[in-house]
Amino acid sequence: MSHPDVAQLRTLDLFEECDDEQLSRWAQAADLHDVDPGTVLVEQGIPPEAVHFVLGGTLQAVTLDAQGREDPVSQHHAPTWVGAIAAVTEGVNAVRMRALTPTTLASVPTARFAELALSQRCVAQRIVRAIRPAVTRLTAVEQNRERLASLGTMAAGLAHELNNPAAAARRAADDLAESLEVLSSTLDHFVESGVERAEAQQLVELQREAAARQAERSVLDALDAADAEEQLLGEIEELGVPEAWRLSEPLSSAGVDAEWLARLAALAGAATPAALRWVAASLTARSLAAELKESTTRMSELVGAVKSYAYMDRGEVVEVDVHEGLETTLTVLGHKLKHTAIQIVREYDRELPPLTVHGSELNQVWTNLLDNAIEALGEQGTITISTRRDGQAVLVDVADDGPGIAPAARAHIFDPFFTTKDVGQGTGLGLDTARRIVTERHRGTIAVDSEPGRTVFHVRLPL
């Protein structure tokens, strides 16, 4: 086992204020060795085993996303040092660091490093000065990743939610074009078949009667019509109408009966097939128009929810109803709730006055709290959102009846980089971000109470 000499260690800025006697203690504590390119020296999310003085070579720092993919952060060229902040603060490594080139290291076990560093003011001060910019830089990187991950989740959910009404609208538009083609050709059929003006007028009245029946029918009536469809199909076929199966469904759903059918056949004569296609097409067109309206309204609501979520076109600081942000966040997270048995209970005080807030930032708080509650419950449970006034503040509670937060974790859930998820499954910045937005940006408070079967996050925002 070999050790570095004092001259090698003096090249490190960590020891720039240390004398030779202090450096000699570090030289005796460090083991000198070489590593090959690709060797992982520091692993993200776990406490460091040693602090490394990089005397030669280059290291690559990366962070891991939720899928375990690496995202390059920075390169560190000799002479430099890594792992000291986590060693002194008894924290975990914020990044994974590996050798990019053949590298010469002098490594000191974590416990010995902390002992020496805290006993030498020259080293302790240098580490303290390095903590803030290092944490600020890493926090910025992870916060950007959190925002991108949230944006990706929101975009995926929005795409999923928009796909259904968009597909329905596309199908309705295709079918509507076919119905319009039938409607436009009906007059020619009437003329060719010799339908007189008086009969044509009475046929129009029959068409209006069918439309009125359709408008008055309820959902249950429409379901009952399925039983009558087969009988109506037989009666239409007896009239010699080709492809009667295309007409029986829209006519039966409108409540058309045998008596109405007989009146139409008596008036239309040879034009009966054209008349039935015309009435069926008009009924279908009305249904398709309603379906188009419903689909486009749903798409408009989703787009409106996203705009409201981000407070687009309203400036950074906005005056809002707190319930608006909660509801738009629930809409944005709707895809996570759709295939679960999770119930949302709202206990809103609708008399609350508006808040002046950084709107889009505050919605990040609701997103973090609600998303965590959904993940805690899994497939079933209840999330209760309550609002009330407390003097000159608004209180928002987000509660779930999940398993609760372990006591050991409860004291640290608002700490930067703390996470209860497996490595690669989270950055540990969701609740830290929520805390900073509430406390630093809005001068409020955020706290949590948790026990098995009930976890409640309390957010207090001044009016």
C-alpha positions as a Markdown table, in Angstrom:
| # | Residue | x | y | z |
|---|---|---|---|---|
| 1 | Met | 0.0 | 0.0 | 0.0 |
| 2 | Ser | 1.5 | 3.3 | -1.0 |
| 3 | His | 0.6 | 6.9 | 0.0 |
| 4 | Pro | 0.8 | 10.2 | -1.9 |
| 5 | Asp | 3.4 | 12.7 | -1.0 |
| 6 | Val | 2.8 | 16.2 | 0.3 |
| 7 | Ala | 3.7 | 17.8 | -3.0 |
| 8 | Gln | 1.0 | 15.8 | -4.8 |
| 9 | Leu | -1.7 | 16.8 | -2.3 |
| 10 | Arg | -0.7 | 20.5 | -2.4 |
| 11 | Thr | -1.9 | 20.7 | -6.0 |
| 12 | Leu | -5.5 | 20.3 | -4.7 |
| 13 | Asp | -7.3 | 23.5 | -3.8 |
| 14 | Leu | -8.8 | 21.7 | -0.8 |
| 15 | Phe | -5.5 | 22.0 | 0.9 |
| 16 | Glu | -4.4 | 25.5 | -0.3 |
| 17 | Glu | -4.5 | 26.9 | 3.3 |
| 18 | Cys | -2.9 | 23.9 | 5.0 |
| 19 | Asp | 0.7 | 23.7 | 6.1 |
| 20 | Asp | 3.1 | 20.8 | 5.5 |
| 21 | Glu | 2.4 | 19.2 | 8.9 |
| 22 | Gln | -1.3 | 19.1 | 8.2 |
| 23 | Leu | -0.8 | 17.8 | 4.7 |
| 24 | Ser | 1.5 | 15.0 | 6.0 |
| 25 | Arg | -1.4 | 13.7 | 8.1 |
| 26 | Trp | -3.6 | 13.5 | 4.9 |
| 27 | Ala | -0.8 | 11.8 | 3.0 |
| 28 | Gln | -0.6 | 9.1 | 5.6 |
| 29 | Ala | -4.4 | 8.6 | 5.6 |
| 30 | Ala | -4.7 | 8.3 | 1.8 |
| 31 | Asp | -4.1 | 5.2 | -0.3 |
| 32 | Leu | -2.6 | 5.9 | -3.7 |
| 33 | His | -3.9 | 3.8 | -6.6 |
| 34 | Asp | -4.8 | 3.8 | -10.3 |
| 35 | Val | -8.2 | 3.0 | -11.9 |
| 36 | Asp | -9.2 | 2.1 | -15.4 |
| 37 | Pro | -11.6 | 4.1 | -17.6 |
| 38 | Gly | -15.2 | 3.2 | -16.7 |
| 39 | Thr | -14.6 | 2.5 | -13.1 |
| 40 | Val | -17.4 | 3.8 | -10.9 |
| 41 | Leu | -16.0 | 5.7 | -8.0 |
| 42 | Val | -19.1 | 7.3 | -6.6 |
| 43 | Glu | -22.7 | 5.8 | -6.9 |
| 44 | Gln | -25.8 | 8.0 | -6.8 |
| 45 | Gly | -28.1 | 7.7 | -3.8 |
| 46 | Ile | -25.8 | 5.9 | -1.4 |
| 47 | Pro | -23.3 | 7.2 | 1.2 |
| 48 | Pro | -19.7 | 7.4 | 0.0 |
| 49 | Glu | -17.3 | 4.8 | 1.1 |
| 50 | Ala | -14.3 | 7.1 | 0.6 |
| 51 | Val | -13.3 | 10.6 | -0.5 |
| 52 | His | -11.1 | 10.6 | -3.6 |
| 53 | Phe | -8.3 | 13.1 | -4.4 |
| 54 | Val | -8.0 | 13.0 | -8.1 |
| 55 | Leu | -4.3 | 13.4 | -8.9 |
| 56 | Gly | -4.4 | 12.5 | -12.6 |
| 57 | Gly | -7.1 | 11.9 | -15.2 |
| 58 | Thr | -10.7 | 13.0 | -15.8 |
| 59 | Leu | -14.0 | 11.9 | -14.1 |
| 60 | Gln | -17.5 | 12.1 | -15.6 |
| 61 | Ala | -20.4 | 12.9 | -13.3 |
| 62 | Val | -23.9 | 11.8 | -14.3 |
| 63 | Thr | -27.3 | 11.7 | -12.7 |
| 64 | Leu | -29.8 | 8.8 | -13.1 |
| 65 | Asp | -33.4 | 9.4 | -14.2 |
| 66 | Ala | -36.4 | 7.3 | -13.1 |
| 67 | Gln | -35.6 | 4.6 | -15.7 |
| 68 | Gly | -32.0 | 4.4 | -14.7 |
| 69 | Arg | -30.7 | 6.3 | -17.8 |
| 70 | Glu | -27.6 | 8.4 | -17.3 |
| 71 | Asp | -27.7 | 12.2 | -17.9 |
| 72 | Pro | -24.2 | 13.8 | -18.1 |
| 73 | Val | -23.8 | 16.7 | -15.6 |
| 74 | Ser | -20.1 | 17.7 | -15.7 |
| 75 | Gln | -16.5 | 16.5 | -16.0 |
| 76 | His | -13.9 | 16.8 | -13.3 |
| 77 | His | -10.2 | 17.2 | -14.3 |
| 78 | Ala | -7.3 | 16.5 | -12.0 |
| 79 | Pro | -6.3 | 17.9 | -9.6 |
| 80 | Thr | -9.7 | 17.9 | -7.9 |
| 81 | Trp | -11.5 | 16.0 | -5.1 |
| 82 | Val | -14.9 | 14.2 | -4.9 |
| 83 | Gly | -17.2 | 12.9 | -2.2 |
| 84 | Ala | -16.1 | 15.3 | 0.5 |
| 85 | Ile | -19.5 | 17.1 | 0.9 |
| 86 | Ala | -21.4 | 13.9 | 1.4 |
| 87 | Ala | -18.8 | 12.6 | 3.8 |
| 88 | Val | -18.9 | 15.6 | 6.0 |
| 89 | Thr | -22.6 | 16.1 | 6.0 |
| 90 | Glu | -23.3 | 12.3 | 6.4 |
| 91 | Gly | -25.4 | 12.4 | 3.3 |
| 92 | Val | -25.7 | 10.4 | 0.1 |
| 93 | Asn | -24.0 | 10.9 | -3.2 |
| 94 | Ala | -26.0 | 13.2 | -5.5 |
| 95 | Val | -24.4 | 11.8 | -8.7 |
| 96 | Arg | -22.7 | 8.8 | -10.1 |
| 97 | Met | -19.1 | 9.4 | -11.0 |
| 98 | Arg | -16.8 | 7.2 | -13.1 |
| 99 | Ala | -13.3 | 7.5 | -14.5 |
| 100 | Leu | -13.4 | 8.8 | -18.1 |
| 101 | Thr | -9.6 | 8.2 | -18.6 |
| 102 | Pro | -6.9 | 6.3 | -16.8 |
| 103 | Thr | -7.0 | 8.0 | -13.4 |
| 104 | Thr | -4.7 | 8.3 | -10.4 |
| 105 | Leu | -6.4 | 8.6 | -7.0 |
| 106 | Ala | -5.6 | 9.1 | -3.4 |
| 107 | Ser | -8.5 | 7.8 | -1.4 |
| 108 | Val | -9.4 | 8.3 | 2.3 |
| 109 | Pro | -12.1 | 6.2 | 4.0 |
| 110 | Thr | -15.2 | 8.4 | 4.8 |
| 111 | Ala | -15.0 | 8.2 | 8.6 |
| 112 | Arg | -11.2 | 9.0 | 8.6 |
| 113 | Phe | -11.8 | 11.9 | 6.2 |
| 114 | Ala | -14.6 | 13.4 | 8.3 |
| 115 | Glu | -12.4 | 13.1 | 11.4 |
| 116 | Leu | -9.4 | 14.9 | 9.8 |
| 117 | Ala | -11.5 | 17.5 | 8.0 |
| 118 | Leu | -13.3 | 18.6 | 11.1 |
| 119 | Ser | -10.1 | 18.8 | 13.1 |
| 120 | Gln | -8.4 | 21.1 | 10.6 |
| 121 | Arg | -10.1 | 24.5 | 10.1 |
| 122 | Cys | -8.3 | 25.1 | 6.8 |
| 123 | Val | -10.0 | 22.0 | 5.2 |
| 124 | Ala | -13.4 | 22.4 | 6.9 |
| 125 | Gln | -13.8 | 26.0 | 5.7 |
| 126 | Arg | -12.9 | 25.0 | 2.2 |
| 127 | Ile | -15.6 | 22.3 | 2.2 |
| 128 | Val | -18.2 | 24.6 | 3.7 |
| 129 | Arg | -17.5 | 27.2 | 0.9 |
| 130 | Ala | -18.0 | 24.5 | -1.7 |
| 131 | Ile | -21.2 | 23.1 | -0.4 |
| 132 | Arg | -23.6 | 25.9 | -1.5 |
| 133 | Pro | -22.5 | 26.2 | -5.1 |
| 134 | Ala | -22.4 | 22.4 | -5.5 |
| 135 | Val | -25.8 | 21.8 | -4.0 |
| 136 | Thr | -27.3 | 24.8 | -6.0 |
| 137 | Arg | -25.9 | 23.4 | -9.2 |
| 138 | Leu | -27.2 | 19.9 | -8.6 |
| 139 | Thr | -30.5 | 21.1 | -7.3 |
| 140 | Ala | -31.0 | 23.2 | -10.5 |
| 141 | Val | -30.2 | 20.1 | -12.6 |
| 142 | Glu | -32.6 | 17.9 | -10.7 |
| 143 | Gln | -35.3 | 20.5 | -10.6 |
| 144 | Asn | -35.1 | 20.9 | -14.3 |
| 145 | Arg | -35.5 | 17.1 | -14.6 |
| 146 | Glu | -38.4 | 17.2 | -12.2 |
| 147 | Arg | -40.1 | 19.8 | -14.4 |
| 148 | Leu | -39.4 | 17.9 | -17.5 |
| 149 | Ala | -40.7 | 14.7 | -15.9 |
| 150 | Ser | -43.8 | 16.5 | -14.8 |
| 151 | Leu | -44.2 | 18.0 | -18.3 |
| 152 | Gly | -43.7 | 14.5 | -19.8 |
| 153 | Thr | -46.3 | 13.0 | -17.5 |
| 154 | Met | -48.7 | 15.8 | -18.2 |
| 155 | Ala | -48.2 | 15.6 | -22.0 |
| 156 | Ala | -48.6 | 11.8 | -21.9 |
| 157 | Gly | -51.8 | 12.1 | -19.9 |
| 158 | Leu | -53.1 | 14.9 | -22.1 |
| 159 | Ala | -52.4 | 12.9 | -25.3 |
| 160 | His | -54.2 | 9.9 | -23.8 |
| 161 | Glu | -57.2 | 12.0 | -22.7 |
| 162 | Leu | -57.3 | 13.8 | -26.1 |
| 163 | Asn | -57.1 | 10.7 | -28.1 |
| 164 | Asn | -60.5 | 9.3 | -27.2 |
| 165 | Pro | -62.6 | 12.5 | -28.1 |
| 166 | Ala | -60.4 | 13.1 | -31.1 |
| 167 | Ala | -60.9 | 9.5 | -32.4 |
| 168 | Ala | -64.7 | 9.9 | -31.8 |
| 169 | Ala | -64.8 | 13.2 | -33.6 |
| 170 | Arg | -62.9 | 11.7 | -36.6 |
| 171 | Arg | -65.3 | 8.8 | -36.8 |
| 172 | Ala | -68.3 | 11.1 | -36.5 |
| 173 | Ala | -67.0 | 13.3 | -39.2 |
| 174 | Asp | -66.5 | 10.4 | -41.6 |
| 175 | Asp | -70.0 | 9.1 | -40.9 |
| 176 | Leu | -71.5 | 12.6 | -41.2 |
| 177 | Ala | -70.1 | 13.0 | -44.7 |
| 178 | Glu | -71.8 | 9.8 | -45.7 |
| 179 | Ser | -75.1 | 10.9 | -44.2 |
| 180 | Leu | -74.9 | 14.3 | -46.0 |
| 181 | Glu | -74.4 | 12.5 | -49.3 |
| 182 | Val | -77.6 | 10.6 | -48.7 |
| 183 | Leu | -79.5 | 13.8 | -47.8 |
| 184 | Ser | -78.2 | 15.7 | -50.9 |
| 185 | Ser | -79.4 | 12.9 | -53.3 |
| 186 | Thr | -82.8 | 12.4 | -51.8 |
| 187 | Leu | -84.6 | 15.1 | -53.8 |
| 188 | Asp | -83.5 | 13.5 | -57.1 |
| 189 | His | -85.0 | 10.2 | -56.0 |
| 190 | Phe | -88.2 | 11.9 | -55.1 |
| 191 | Val | -88.5 | 13.6 | -58.5 |
| 192 | Glu | -87.6 | 10.4 | -60.4 |
| 193 | Ser | -90.2 | 8.5 | -58.5 |
| 194 | Gly | -93.0 | 11.0 | -59.2 |
| 195 | Val | -93.5 | 12.1 | -55.6 |
| 196 | Glu | -95.9 | 15.1 | -55.7 |
| 197 | Arg | -95.5 | 18.3 | -53.7 |
| 198 | Ala | -98.3 | 17.4 | -51.2 |
| 199 | Glu | -96.8 | 14.0 | -50.5 |
| 200 | Ala | -93.3 | 15.5 | -50.2 |
| 201 | Gln | -94.6 | 18.0 | -47.6 |
| 202 | Gln | -96.2 | 15.2 | -45.6 |
| 203 | Leu | -93.0 | 13.2 | -45.8 |
| 204 | Val | -91.2 | 16.2 | -44.3 |
| 205 | Glu | -93.7 | 16.2 | -41.5 |
| 206 | Leu | -93.0 | 12.5 | -40.9 |
| 207 | Gln | -89.2 | 13.2 | -40.8 |
| 208 | Arg | -89.8 | 16.0 | -38.3 |
| 209 | Glu | -92.0 | 13.7 | -36.2 |
| 210 | Ala | -89.2 | 11.1 | -36.1 |
| 211 | Ala | -86.6 | 13.8 | -35.2 |
| 212 | Ala | -88.9 | 15.0 | -32.4 |
| 213 | Arg | -89.2 | 11.5 | -31.0 |
| 214 | Gln | -85.4 | 11.1 | -31.1 |
| 215 | Ala | -84.9 | 14.3 | -29.2 |
| 216 | Glu | -87.4 | 13.3 | -26.5 |
| 217 | Arg | -86.0 | 9.8 | -25.9 |
| 218 | Ser | -83.8 | 9.1 | -22.8 |
| 219 | Val | -80.8 | 6.8 | -22.6 |
| 220 | Leu | -83.0 | 4.0 | -21.2 |
| 221 | Asp | -85.5 | 4.5 | -24.0 |
| 222 | Ala | -82.6 | 4.1 | -26.5 |
| 223 | Leu | -81.6 | 0.9 | -24.7 |
| 224 | Asp | -85.1 | -0.4 | -24.9 |
| 225 | Ala | -85.1 | 0.3 | -28.6 |
| 226 | Ala | -82.6 | -2.5 | -29.2 |
| 227 | Asp | -85.4 | -4.9 | -28.4 |
| 228 | Ala | -87.6 | -3.4 | -31.1 |
| 229 | Glu | -84.9 | -3.1 | -33.7 |
| 230 | Glu | -85.1 | -6.7 | -34.9 |
| 231 | Gln | -88.9 | -6.4 | -35.4 |
| 232 | Leu | -88.5 | -3.1 | -37.3 |
| 233 | Leu | -85.8 | -4.7 | -39.4 |
| 234 | Gly | -88.2 | -7.3 | -40.6 |
| 235 | Glu | -90.9 | -4.8 | -41.5 |
| 236 | Ile | -88.4 | -2.7 | -43.5 |
| 237 | Glu | -87.3 | -5.8 | -45.4 |
| 238 | Glu | -90.9 | -6.5 | -46.2 |
| 239 | Leu | -91.1 | -3.2 | -48.0 |
| 240 | Gly | -88.3 | -4.3 | -50.3 |
| 241 | Val | -85.8 | -1.8 | -49.0 |
| 242 | Pro | -82.2 | -2.9 | -49.7 |
| 243 | Glu | -79.6 | -3.0 | -46.9 |
| 244 | Ala | -82.4 | -2.6 | -44.4 |
| 245 | Trp | -80.0 | -3.3 | -41.5 |
| 246 | Arg | -78.4 | 0.1 | -42.1 |
| 247 | Leu | -81.7 | 1.8 | -41.4 |
| 248 | Ser | -83.2 | -0.2 | -38.6 |
| 249 | Glu | -80.8 | 1.0 | -35.9 |
| 250 | Pro | -81.3 | 4.8 | -36.3 |
| 251 | Leu | -85.0 | 4.5 | -36.9 |
| 252 | Ser | -85.7 | 2.2 | -33.9 |
| 253 | Ser | -83.5 | 4.4 | -31.6 |
| 254 | Ala | -85.8 | 7.3 | -32.6 |
| 255 | Gly | -88.9 | 5.3 | -31.6 |
| 256 | Val | -90.2 | 4.7 | -35.1 |
| 257 | Asp | -92.9 | 2.1 | -35.1 |
| 258 | Ala | -94.8 | 0.0 | -37.6 |
| 259 | Glu | -97.6 | 2.6 | -37.9 |
| 260 | Trp | -95.2 | 5.4 | -38.7 |
| 261 | Leu | -93.5 | 3.1 | -41.3 |
| 262 | Ala | -96.9 | 2.4 | -43.0 |
| 263 | Arg | -97.7 | 6.1 | -43.3 |
| 264 | Leu | -94.4 | 6.8 | -44.9 |
| 265 | Ala | -94.7 | 3.9 | -47.4 |
| 266 | Ala | -98.2 | 5.1 | -48.4 |
| 267 | Leu | -96.9 | 8.5 | -49.1 |
| 268 | Ala | -93.6 | 7.6 | -50.8 |
| 269 | Gly | -94.7 | 4.7 | -52.9 |
| 270 | Ala | -91.9 | 3.7 | -55.2 |
| 271 | Ala | -89.6 | 6.2 | -53.4 |
| 272 | Thr | -90.0 | 4.4 | -50.0 |
| 273 | Pro | -86.4 | 3.1 | -49.9 |
| 274 | Ala | -85.1 | 6.7 | -50.7 |
| 275 | Ala | -87.4 | 8.2 | -48.1 |
| 276 | Leu | -86.4 | 5.8 | -45.4 |
| 277 | Arg | -82.7 | 6.4 | -46.2 |
| 278 | Trp | -83.3 | 10.1 | -46.1 |
| 279 | Val | -85.0 | 10.0 | -42.7 |
| 280 | Ala | -82.4 | 7.6 | -41.3 |
| 281 | Ala | -79.6 | 9.9 | -42.6 |
| 282 | Ser | -81.1 | 13.0 | -41.0 |
| 283 | Leu | -81.5 | 11.2 | -37.7 |
| 284 | Thr | -77.9 | 9.9 | -37.9 |
| 285 | Ala | -76.6 | 13.4 | -38.8 |
| 286 | Arg | -78.3 | 14.9 | -35.7 |
| 287 | Ser | -76.7 | 12.2 | -33.5 |
| 288 | Leu | -73.3 | 12.7 | -35.1 |
| 289 | Ala | -73.5 | 16.4 | -34.7 |
| 290 | Ala | -74.2 | 16.0 | -31.0 |
| 291 | Glu | -71.3 | 13.5 | -30.8 |
| 292 | Leu | -69.0 | 16.0 | -32.5 |
| 293 | Lys | -70.1 | 18.7 | -30.2 |
| 294 | Glu | -69.5 | 16.5 | -27.1 |
| 295 | Ser | -66.0 | 15.4 | -28.4 |
| 296 | Thr | -64.8 | 18.9 | -29.3 |
| 297 | Thr | -66.2 | 20.3 | -26.0 |
| 298 | Arg | -64.2 | 17.7 | -24.1 |
| 299 | Met | -61.0 | 18.6 | -26.1 |
| 300 | Ser | -61.6 | 22.2 | -25.4 |
| 301 | Glu | -62.0 | 21.5 | -21.7 |
| 302 | Leu | -58.7 | 19.6 | -21.6 |
| 303 | Val | -56.9 | 22.4 | -23.4 |
| 304 | Gly | -58.5 | 24.9 | -21.1 |
| 305 | Ala | -57.4 | 22.9 | -18.1 |
| 306 | Val | -53.8 | 22.8 | -19.3 |
| 307 | Lys | -53.9 | 26.6 | -19.9 |
| 308 | Ser | -55.3 | 27.1 | -16.5 |
| 309 | Tyr | -52.8 | 24.8 | -15.0 |
| 310 | Ala | -49.9 | 26.8 | -16.4 |
| 311 | Tyr | -51.8 | 30.2 | -16.1 |
| 312 | Met | -50.9 | 30.9 | -19.7 |
| 313 | Asp | -51.7 | 34.5 | -20.9 |
| 314 | Arg | -52.3 | 35.7 | -17.4 |
| 315 | Gly | -48.8 | 36.7 | -16.3 |
| 316 | Glu | -46.6 | 35.2 | -13.6 |
| 317 | Val | -48.3 | 36.6 | -10.5 |
| 318 | Val | -52.1 | 36.1 | -10.7 |
| 319 | Glu | -55.2 | 36.4 | -8.5 |
| 320 | Val | -56.9 | 33.0 | -8.4 |
| 321 | Asp | -59.5 | 30.9 | -6.7 |
| 322 | Val | -57.5 | 28.2 | -5.0 |
| 323 | His | -60.1 | 25.6 | -6.1 |
| 324 | Glu | -59.4 | 26.4 | -9.7 |
| 325 | Gly | -55.8 | 25.2 | -9.4 |
| 326 | Leu | -56.8 | 22.1 | -7.5 |
| 327 | Glu | -59.4 | 21.2 | -10.1 |
| 328 | Thr | -57.2 | 21.8 | -13.1 |
| 329 | Thr | -54.5 | 19.7 | -11.4 |
| 330 | Leu | -56.9 | 16.9 | -10.9 |
| 331 | Thr | -57.9 | 17.1 | -14.6 |
| 332 | Val | -54.2 | 17.0 | -15.6 |
| 333 | Leu | -53.7 | 13.9 | -13.4 |
| 334 | Gly | -57.0 | 12.4 | -14.6 |
| 335 | His | -55.2 | 9.7 | -16.6 |
| 336 | Lys | -53.6 | 8.3 | -13.4 |
| 337 | Leu | -57.0 | 8.0 | -11.8 |
| 338 | Lys | -59.0 | 6.7 | -14.7 |
| 339 | His | -58.2 | 3.0 | -14.3 |
| 340 | Thr | -58.3 | 2.9 | -10.5 |
| 341 | Ala | -60.9 | 2.7 | -7.8 |
| 342 | Ile | -59.5 | 5.9 | -6.1 |
| 343 | Gln | -62.3 | 8.2 | -4.9 |
| 344 | Ile | -61.8 | 12.0 | -4.8 |
| 345 | Val | -63.7 | 13.7 | -2.0 |
| 346 | Arg | -63.9 | 17.5 | -2.1 |
| 347 | Glu | -64.6 | 19.5 | 1.1 |
| 348 | Tyr | -64.3 | 23.0 | -0.3 |
| 349 | Asp | -65.1 | 26.3 | 1.3 |
| 350 | Arg | -66.5 | 28.2 | -1.7 |
| 351 | Glu | -66.5 | 31.4 | 0.2 |
| 352 | Leu | -62.8 | 31.7 | 0.3 |
| 353 | Pro | -61.4 | 35.0 | -1.1 |
| 354 | Pro | -59.0 | 34.8 | -4.0 |
| 355 | Leu | -55.2 | 34.5 | -3.5 |
| 356 | Thr | -52.5 | 36.5 | -5.2 |
| 357 | Val | -49.9 | 33.8 | -6.1 |
| 358 | His | -47.3 | 32.6 | -8.5 |
| 359 | Gly | -50.0 | 30.5 | -10.1 |
| 360 | Ser | -48.1 | 28.0 | -12.2 |
| 361 | Glu | -45.7 | 27.4 | -9.3 |
| 362 | Leu | -48.5 | 26.8 | -6.8 |
| 363 | Asn | -49.9 | 24.2 | -9.2 |
| 364 | Gln | -46.6 | 22.3 | -8.9 |
| 365 | Val | -47.4 | 22.0 | -5.2 |
| 366 | Trp | -50.8 | 20.5 | -5.8 |
| 367 | Thr | -49.3 | 18.2 | -8.5 |
| 368 | Asn | -46.7 | 16.8 | -6.1 |
| 369 | Leu | -49.1 | 16.3 | -3.2 |
| 370 | Leu | -51.8 | 14.7 | -5.3 |
| 371 | Asp | -49.4 | 12.6 | -7.4 |
| 372 | Asn | -47.8 | 11.3 | -4.2 |
| 373 | Ala | -51.2 | 10.5 | -2.7 |
| 374 | Ile | -52.2 | 8.5 | -5.9 |
| 375 | Glu | -49.0 | 6.5 | -5.8 |
| 376 | Ala | -49.4 | 5.8 | -2.0 |
| 377 | Leu | -52.9 | 4.4 | -2.6 |
| 378 | Gly | -52.1 | 2.3 | -5.7 |
| 379 | Glu | -55.4 | 0.9 | -7.1 |
| 380 | Gln | -57.9 | 2.0 | -4.5 |
| 381 | Gly | -58.6 | 4.3 | -1.6 |
| 382 | Thr | -59.8 | 7.8 | -0.9 |
| 383 | Ile | -58.1 | 11.2 | -1.4 |
| 384 | Thr | -59.8 | 14.0 | 0.5 |
| 385 | Ile | -59.1 | 17.7 | -0.5 |
| 386 | Ser | -60.3 | 20.3 | 2.0 |
| 387 | Thr | -60.1 | 24.1 | 2.1 |
| 388 | Arg | -61.0 | 26.5 | 4.8 |
| 389 | Arg | -60.1 | 29.9 | 6.1 |
| 390 | Asp | -57.9 | 30.5 | 9.2 |
| 391 | Gly | -57.7 | 34.1 | 10.0 |
| 392 | Gln | -55.7 | 35.8 | 7.3 |
| 393 | Ala | -54.7 | 32.6 | 5.6 |
| 394 | Val | -56.1 | 29.8 | 3.5 |
| 395 | Leu | -55.6 | 26.2 | 4.6 |
| 396 | Val | -55.5 | 23.4 | 2.1 |
| 397 | Asp | -55.3 | 19.8 | 3.3 |
| 398 | Val | -54.6 | 16.9 | 1.0 |
| 399 | Ala | -55.3 | 13.6 | 2.8 |
| 400 | Asp | -55.2 | 9.9 | 1.8 |
| 401 | Asp | -56.1 | 6.7 | 3.6 |
| 402 | Gly | -53.0 | 4.9 | 2.4 |
| 403 | Pro | -50.4 | 3.0 | 4.5 |
| 404 | Gly | -48.8 | 6.2 | 5.8 |
| 405 | Ile | -45.2 | 7.5 | 6.0 |
| 406 | Ala | -42.7 | 5.6 | 8.1 |
| 407 | Pro | -41.6 | 7.5 | 11.2 |
| 408 | Ala | -38.0 | 7.4 | 10.2 |
| 409 | Ala | -38.8 | 9.0 | 6.9 |
| 410 | Arg | -41.3 | 11.6 | 8.1 |
| 411 | Ala | -38.6 | 13.9 | 9.5 |
| 412 | His | -36.8 | 14.0 | 6.2 |
| 413 | Ile | -39.4 | 14.1 | 3.5 |
| 414 | Phe | -38.9 | 17.8 | 2.9 |
| 415 | Asp | -35.1 | 17.5 | 2.7 |
| 416 | Pro | -33.4 | 17.9 | -0.7 |
| 417 | Phe | -32.7 | 14.6 | -2.5 |
| 418 | Phe | -34.5 | 12.6 | 0.2 |
| 419 | Thr | -36.7 | 9.9 | -1.3 |
| 420 | Thr | -38.4 | 6.7 | -0.1 |
| 421 | Lys | -38.3 | 5.3 | -3.7 |
| 422 | Asp | -35.7 | 2.9 | -5.1 |
| 423 | Val | -32.6 | 4.3 | -6.8 |
| 424 | Gly | -33.6 | 5.5 | -10.3 |
| 425 | Gln | -37.3 | 5.9 | -9.3 |
| 426 | Gly | -37.2 | 9.4 | -8.1 |
| 427 | Thr | -35.0 | 12.5 | -7.5 |
| 428 | Gly | -36.2 | 13.3 | -4.0 |
| 429 | Leu | -37.0 | 16.9 | -5.0 |
| 430 | Gly | -40.8 | 16.8 | -5.3 |
| 431 | Leu | -41.6 | 17.7 | -1.7 |
| 432 | Asp | -38.5 | 19.9 | -1.4 |
| 433 | Thr | -39.7 | 21.8 | -4.4 |
| 434 | Ala | -43.2 | 22.1 | -2.8 |
| 435 | Arg | -41.7 | 23.3 | 0.4 |
| 436 | Arg | -39.7 | 26.0 | -1.3 |
| 437 | Ile | -42.6 | 27.2 | -3.4 |
| 438 | Val | -44.9 | 27.4 | -0.3 |
| 439 | Thr | -42.4 | 28.9 | 2.2 |
| 440 | Glu | -40.0 | 31.0 | 0.1 |
| 441 | Arg | -42.2 | 32.1 | -2.8 |
| 442 | His | -45.6 | 32.5 | -0.9 |
| 443 | Arg | -44.5 | 33.0 | 2.7 |
| 444 | Gly | -46.6 | 30.1 | 3.8 |
| 445 | Thr | -46.1 | 26.8 | 5.6 |
| 446 | Ile | -46.3 | 23.1 | 4.7 |
| 447 | Ala | -46.4 | 20.2 | 7.2 |
| 448 | Val | -47.5 | 16.6 | 7.3 |
| 449 | Asp | -49.2 | 14.3 | 9.8 |
| 450 | Ser | -49.1 | 10.6 | 9.1 |
| 451 | Glu | -50.1 | 7.4 | 10.6 |
| 452 | Pro | -51.2 | 4.1 | 9.1 |
| 453 | Gly | -54.5 | 4.7 | 7.3 |
| 454 | Arg | -54.2 | 8.5 | 7.2 |
| 455 | Thr | -51.6 | 10.9 | 5.8 |
| 456 | Val | -52.4 | 14.6 | 5.6 |
| 457 | Phe | -50.4 | 17.4 | 4.1 |
| 458 | His | -51.3 | 20.8 | 5.4 |
| 459 | Val | -50.6 | 23.9 | 3.2 |
| 460 | Arg | -51.1 | 27.3 | 4.7 |
| 461 | Leu | -51.1 | 30.3 | 2.4 |
| 462 | Pro | -51.4 | 33.9 | 3.6 |
| 463 | Leu | -54.1 | 36.0 | 2.1 |
